[in-house]
Amino acid sequence: MMDYHTHHVGSQGGYLCAVCREDWDRVAAACPPMIPCFGVHPWHAKDAPVAQTAYDLDEYLSRYPKAQVGESGLDATARYRESLGAQEVLLQVHLGAAFRHERMAHLHGAGAWGLLLERLRNREKKGTLPRVLLHAWNGAHELARDFLALGAIFSVGVRELSHPKASERYARIPADRLYAESDDQPENFPKAVALLCSLRRDIGAGK
């Protein structure tokens, strides 16, 4: 099983996501075995030059035809809420590039799942919505259902799968739309896989 969201090279392969523009060459150099994802994390949005980022993203996606887009998204937690305006601009840059190049966008949504859903729905109405992966998914079932209707897939790690509400959150997400991730803790990937497999067994036994 591959790692669906990580910032570190692992023997199991997976989607290696950049966090800032300076990270892109490191990510590219890890291909293979990793699948590079180019983007600017919302935590770094306020320092990213929009036009240059858009230009560079198109260039890198053209240069690496198997690459995807990320990490991008929105973060409305207290520490990053003040940069939401800059985050939103860069989110549209990332989604636009993913759509044009027919790649998947790997999205962060801490404290902002509802807002992110609204932005993705707006793109769906315009016919410009790319495929999306929602990383570290921890939203309610109702939100998951709405994202599923947009074709989203989800990745979760040890933190999410260890939550007391894990069964409630993930029971109704189809197995082929929910995957394990390590995020910034590669040593946790085997445990994330084990927890996800156990959750699926428990859900199956409960039917």
Stockholm file with secondary structure:
# STOCKHOLM 1.0

chainA/1-207         MMDYHTHHVGSQGGYLCAVCREDWDRVAAACPPMIPCFGVHPWHAKDAPVAQTAYDLDEYLSRYPKAQVGESGLDATARYRESLGAQEVLLQVHLGAAFRHERMAHLHGAGAWGLLLERLRNREKKGTLPRVLLHAWNGAHELARDFLALGAIFSVGVRELSHPKASERYARIPADRLYAESDDQPENFPKAVALLCSLRRDIGAGK
#=GR chainA/1-207 SS CCEEEESSCCTTCEEEECSSGGGHHHHHHTTTTEEEEECCCGGGGGGSCHHHHHHHHHHHHHHCTTCEEEEEECCCSTTTGGGHHHHHHHHHHHHHHHHHHTCEEEEECTTCHHHHHHHHHHHHHHTCCCEEEEETCCCCHHHHHHHHHTTCEEEECHHHHTSTTHHHHHTTSCGGGEEECCBTCGGGHHHHHHHHHHHHHHHHHHC
#=GC SS_cons         CCEEEESSCCTTCEEEECSSGGGHHHHHHTTTTEEEEECCCGGGGGGSCHHHHHHHHHHHHHHCTTCEEEEEECCCSTTTGGGHHHHHHHHHHHHHHHHHHTCEEEEECTTCHHHHHHHHHHHHHHTCCCEEEEETCCCCHHHHHHHHHTTCEEEECHHHHTSTTHHHHHTTSCGGGEEECCBTCGGGHHHHHHHHHHHHHHHHHHC
//
